[in-house]
Amino acid sequence: MPQFPKIQTLASQFGSDDSDRLRRLLLFRTGDGLFDHELVEYLLALAIPNGDNERLAKDLIDEFGGFSALLSADSERLQNFPGLDESSAAILKIVQVAALRLISEPMREQPILTSWQALLDYLRADMAHLVNERVRILHLNSKNQLIRDELISEGSIDQAAIYPREVIKRALELGSAAIIIVHNHPSGDSSPSRQDISITKDIRDAGRKLGIAVHDHIIIGNDGYTSFRSKGLI
C-alpha cells in the first residue's frame, strides 16, 4: 500500500513566490483563479518540495487529458509517469478519494431516489474517465437507502461481463429490495448497446420473480450518462 508522505508545515515546504501565491489563494480565497495545473503543482509540492512541479503538473494534465482524468487515472499508470513515485501518486489519489467522499455524502445519508443528482455526479466523477469497462451494482433496502455498492466485473476497453443469475443471487444474499446497475463506456459514448438492453431485461425479469426491483441501469461516458428508466428501456 502506498505510504503517504509526511506533510510538514506548508510554510517550510513552499519558499518560492509562485508557491506563496498558490498558498495564499487556497487559504484566503478558496482557490479562486487557480488553473488546473496550479492545483496539481501545489499537490505535487507536498511530495516533491524541490522539484520542477510547474512543468511536471502541465505535463501530467497534457498526458492524461485534464484534471479530472488525471485524478481518476490508475495508480500504477501514475507511478510509471516520469517524475512521479508512490508518494506523489498517493497525493493525487487521496484528492480523488476525498472528492468522491464529499460528492457521495448525500446519497449515503438519504434515500437514493431523493438524492438522484448526487448519485449521478458521484458516478460520473468516479467512472467517466476509466480506461476499462467496469460494472457495479448498487444494492438498496426497502427504503431505497444504499446498503452496498459493489464492483462485480472489470473487463477490457469495450466489454465487461454481467451474469444475471449472479446479480440476483447476490441481491438475495444481501437482502436487497432493489438494485441499480451501473457501468461505463470507455469509448465515451453512453448510448446503450443491444447487449446492454438485453441483459438489463434479463436481470429485471429474474428480479421480478423474487421481489427484487431493478430501479435503473445507468451508463456513464465522457459525453454524460444514459438512464434506462428515463429512456423507457426498463
C-alpha positions in Angstrom: 0.0 0.0 0.0 1.4 3.4 -0.9 2.8 5.4 2.0 1.6 9.0 2.1 4.5 11.5 2.6 4.9 13.2 5.9 3.5 16.7 5.4 5.3 19.4 7.3 4.0 22.9 7.8 3.3 24.4 4.4 5.4 27.4 5.1 8.5 25.2 5.4 7.8 23.4 2.1 7.0 26.3 -0.1 9.6 29.0 -0.5 9.1 30.4 -4.0 7.0 33.4 -4.9 4.7 31.1 -7.0 4.2 28.7 -4.2 3.4 31.5 -1.8 0.9 32.9 -4.2 -0.8 29.5 -4.6 -0.9 29.1 -0.8 -2.5 32.5 -0.3 -5.1 31.8 -2.9 -6.0 28.5 -1.3 -6.1 29.7 2.2 -7.8 33.1 1.8 -9.7 32.9 -1.5 -10.7 29.2 -1.7 -8.6 28.7 -4.8 -10.4 31.2 -7.0 -8.4 32.0 -10.1 -6.2 28.9 -9.9 -5.6 27.0 -13.1 -5.9 23.2 -13.1 -2.1 22.8 -13.5 -1.6 25.1 -10.5 -3.7 22.9 -8.3 -1.7 19.9 -9.4 1.6 21.8 -8.9 0.6 22.6 -5.3 -0.3 18.9 -4.6 3.0 17.7 -6.1 5.0 20.1 -3.9 3.7 18.2 -0.8 5.6 15.1 -2.0 8.3 16.7 -4.2 9.2 20.0 -2.4 12.3 20.8 -4.6 11.1 19.5 -8.0 10.1 21.4 -11.1 6.5 20.9 -10.2 5.0 23.5 -12.6 6.4 21.7 -15.6 5.5 18.3 -14.2 2.0 19.4 -13.5 1.5 20.7 -17.0 2.9 17.5 -18.5 0.5 15.5 -16.4 -2.5 17.5 -17.4 -1.5 17.1 -21.1 -0.8 13.4 -20.8 -4.0 12.4 -19.1 -6.3 14.9 -20.8 -7.4 17.1 -18.0 -7.6 17.5 -14.2 -10.5 15.0 -13.6 -8.9 12.4 -15.9 -5.6 12.8 -14.0 -7.1 12.2 -10.6 -9.1 9.2 -11.9 -6.0 7.6 -13.5 -4.9 4.2 -12.4 -2.3 4.3 -9.6 0.2 2.2 -11.5 0.0 4.4 -14.5 0.6 7.5 -12.3 3.6 5.9 -10.7 5.1 5.0 -14.0 4.9 8.6 -15.3 8.4 10.2 -15.3 8.9 12.3 -12.2 6.2 10.6 -10.1 6.7 8.0 -7.4 4.5 6.3 -4.8 4.2 9.3 -2.6 3.3 11.8 -5.3 0.8 9.4 -6.9 -0.8 8.8 -3.5 -1.2 12.6 -3.0 -3.1 12.8 -6.3 -5.3 9.7 -5.4 -6.2 11.0 -2.0 -7.7 14.1 -3.6 -9.8 11.9 -5.7 -10.9 9.8 -2.7 -11.8 12.9 -0.7 -13.7 14.4 -3.7 -15.7 11.3 -4.1 -16.5 11.1 -0.4 -17.7 14.7 -0.5 -19.9 14.1 -3.5 -21.3 10.8 -2.3 -22.3 12.0 1.2 -25.9 13.0 0.3 -26.6 9.6 -1.3 -25.1 7.8 1.6 -27.3 9.6 4.1 -30.6 9.9 2.2 -32.7 7.5 0.0 -31.1 7.2 -3.4 -34.2 8.3 -5.2 -34.3 11.6 -3.4 -30.6 12.3 -4.0 -30.5 11.3 -7.7 -28.4 14.1 -8.9 -25.8 13.4 -6.2 -25.7 9.8 -7.4 -25.2 10.9 -11.0 -22.5 13.4 -10.0 -20.7 10.7 -8.0 -20.9 8.1 -10.7 -19.6 10.5 -13.4 -16.7 11.7 -11.2 -15.8 8.1 -10.4 -16.3 6.3 -13.8 -16.3 8.8 -16.7 -12.6 8.6 -17.3 -11.9 5.0 -16.7 -10.0 3.2 -19.5 -11.5 -0.2 -18.8 -15.2 -1.1 -18.6 -16.5 -1.8 -15.1 -19.9 -3.0 -13.8 -21.1 -2.2 -10.4 -24.4 -2.9 -8.6 -25.9 -0.6 -6.1 -28.0 -2.5 -3.5 -30.9 -0.8 -1.8 -33.1 -1.7 1.1 -36.9 -1.3 1.2 -36.5 2.5 2.0 -34.3 2.9 -1.1 -31.2 3.5 1.1 -27.9 2.3 -0.2 -26.7 -0.8 1.7 -23.9 -1.9 -0.7 -22.0 -0.6 -3.7 -20.2 -3.5 -5.3 -17.9 -3.8 -8.3 -18.9 -7.1 -9.9 -16.9 -7.1 -13.1 -14.0 -5.4 -14.8 -13.1 -6.0 -18.4 -11.4 -4.6 -21.5 -11.8 -1.2 -23.0 -15.1 -2.3 -24.6 -16.6 -5.2 -22.6 -17.2 -6.4 -19.0 -19.2 -9.5 -18.2 -22.6 -9.3 -16.5 -24.3 -12.5 -15.4 -28.0 -12.0 -14.5 -28.1 -15.1 -12.2 -25.1 -13.9 -10.2 -26.6 -10.4 -9.9 -29.8 -11.7 -8.5 -28.1 -14.3 -6.3 -26.0 -11.6 -4.6 -29.1 -9.4 -4.2 -30.8 -12.2 -2.3 -27.7 -12.7 -0.1 -27.7 -9.1 0.9 -31.5 -8.9 1.3 -31.7 -6.2 -1.3 -35.2 -4.8 -2.1 -33.9 -3.1 -5.2 -30.8 -2.7 -7.3 -29.3 -0.1 -9.7 -27.0 -1.4 -12.4 -24.1 0.9 -13.4 -21.4 0.6 -15.9 -19.2 2.8 -18.0 -18.3 3.0 -21.7 -14.6 3.9 -22.1 -15.4 4.9 -25.7 -17.1 8.0 -24.2 -20.5 7.3 -25.8 -23.0 6.4 -23.1 -25.6 5.0 -25.6 -26.7 1.5 -24.7 -25.8 -1.4 -26.9 -28.3 -4.2 -27.8 -26.5 -6.4 -25.4 -26.9 -3.8 -22.6 -30.6 -3.7 -23.2 -31.0 -7.5 -23.4 -29.0 -8.2 -20.2 -30.9 -5.5 -18.3 -34.3 -7.1 -19.3 -33.0 -10.5 -18.2 -32.0 -9.1 -14.8 -35.3 -7.2 -14.5 -37.4 -10.3 -15.3 -35.4 -12.5 -12.9 -35.7 -10.0 -10.2 -39.4 -9.6 -10.5 -40.0 -13.3 -9.8 -38.2 -12.9 -6.5 -39.4 -9.5 -5.4 -36.3 -7.6 -6.3 -36.8 -4.4 -8.3 -34.4 -3.0 -10.9 -34.8 0.7 -10.5 -32.4 1.7 -13.3 -29.4 0.9 -15.4 -27.1 3.8 -15.8 -24.3 4.0 -18.4 -21.6 6.5 -17.8 -19.5 8.1 -20.6 -17.4 11.2 -21.2 -20.5 12.6 -23.0 -22.6 12.3 -19.9 -24.9 9.4 -18.9 -27.9 7.3 -20.1 -30.6 6.3 -17.8 -32.6 3.2 -19.0 -35.5 4.4 -16.8 -35.7 7.8 -18.4 -35.3 6.3 -21.9 -38.2 3.9 -21.3 -35.8 0.9 -21.6 -36.7 -0.7 -18.3 
